[in-house]
Amino acid sequence: MTGHAETARQLVHMGMVAFAFLLRVVAWWQAAALAAAALAFNLVVLPRLMPSLFRPAERGGRAAGGIVFYPLSVLLLIVLFPRRLDIVAAAWALLACGDGAATLVGRRLRGPRLPWHAEKTWSGLAAFVAAGGSAGALLAWWVRPAVDPPPSLVFALAAPWAAAVVAAFVETLPVRLDDNLSVPAAGGATLWALSLVSADAVAAALPAVEARAWPALGVNVAAALLGTAAGAVSGAGAAAGIAIGLAVYLGAGAPGWILLAASFLAAAATTRVGLGRKAVLGIAEARGGRRGPGNALANCGLAAAAALLSVAGAAPDLARLAMVAGLTAGASDTVASELGKAWGRTTVLVTTLARVPPGTPGALSLEGTVAGLVGAFALAALGAGVGLVPPSWIWIVVVAAATGGLIESVLGAAFERAGIVNNDLLNFLNTAVAAAVAVLLARGLA
């Protein structure tokens, strides 16, 4: 693929966002039909019309690439947010302008590399935020009148910038998952979460949040120092832990922080069980089991966001449930994995039930599965005990955590073994699935 063709590909990629302006004047089902037509066009016609736009791996139908995933992502956004086409438009802008600008600027300016991904540059990340944020705000503002009721002007102008920051960092993750899938997913999820924020709820919660500020800072700094001294976390992991702990304490108070601490201790303790055997087999956690920032954000990042939504959103009970389910899923999955590697006698691949070595992505053992369920029940009971969720929701949390863990295992078998995703991304998806399942079950029973 020549440089000229790659540049042309990115310019086409960015130019397609012009169609997002139609979201102000078409119904959602019409927009979905147009996206489906674009998907069919890119699958059937475009390879013959402009073959130079396709990278070598995509030619001849050998593999689906961004040219297919782009309209597919737009179609999924429309189906998921039929009543919030402003969110669709802003996420589309992040995909088109943010991702496209990051590629073009990163290739031309280069400059310092990102410490967590040597193939990405700070210039590309900055270009993503600048182009994606500005285009997202413009399109959210443009489509705003088509939403009933119209979202606030503050949301239209500010939320796309926050989503651009999140999506820009997701774009730099060292995984092979196509950006045309990960960027709109991250942007759309962030915009949706911010759409739940209520100005009245924020104003009502401010006194309580201010009262928690100093205790939150003190307990989290102390915990980070103890964790670092004990060799449980790295320096960067401690910094990430402080940020997550502050969010949880400010949003959910001491009860939320107690559950966060318990989930961390459960994961850290089981990581050290059978460490000698794991080291001999080559399946021990890196850094001697010390948790880094990736571990913290993957397992607790969603819970931190949910904790903040519990005081800033219109559905605090469901936000706290999502937090409890996310923390429980992340910790119980680690318990299942680590104790399975330490004590498991027979390990099978979840997708085929074929016997595989311990530590294989997507592998399960009876011992690990039972340990994970016990851990999930214990953490769910603790969440109910400290008043975060009612006792009648304990089973919801356990079912949600088990579902998240099962889906993570399936995705691990399918994609981690192929190097498309890494363990941190799978852990985050585990917590996200658990939170979503818990909320859907609770709403279905209401």
Buried (B, 14 or more C-beta within 10 A) or exposed (E): BEEEBBBBBBEBBBEBBEBBEBBBEBEBEEBBBBBBEBBEEBBEEBBEEBEEBBBEEBEEEEEBBBBBBBBBBBBBBBBBBBEBBBBBBBBBBBBBBBBBBBBBBBBEEEEEBBEEBEEBBBBBBBBBBBBBBBBBBBBBBBBBEBBEEEBBEEBBBBBBBBBBBBBBBBBBBBBEBBBBBBBBBBBBBBBBBBBBBBEEBBEEBEEEBEEBEEBBBEBBBEBBEEBBEEEBBBEBBBBBBBBBBBBBBBBBBBBBBBBBBBBBEBBBBBBBBBBEBBEEEEBBBEEEBBBBBBBBBBBBBBBBBBBBBBBBBEBBBBBBBBBBBBBBBBBBBBBBBBBBBBBBEEBBBBEEEEEBEBBBBBBBBBBBBBBBBBBBBBBBBBBBBBEBBEEEBBEBBBBBBBBBBBBBBBBBBBBBBEEBBBBBBBBBBBBBBBBBBBBEBBEEEE
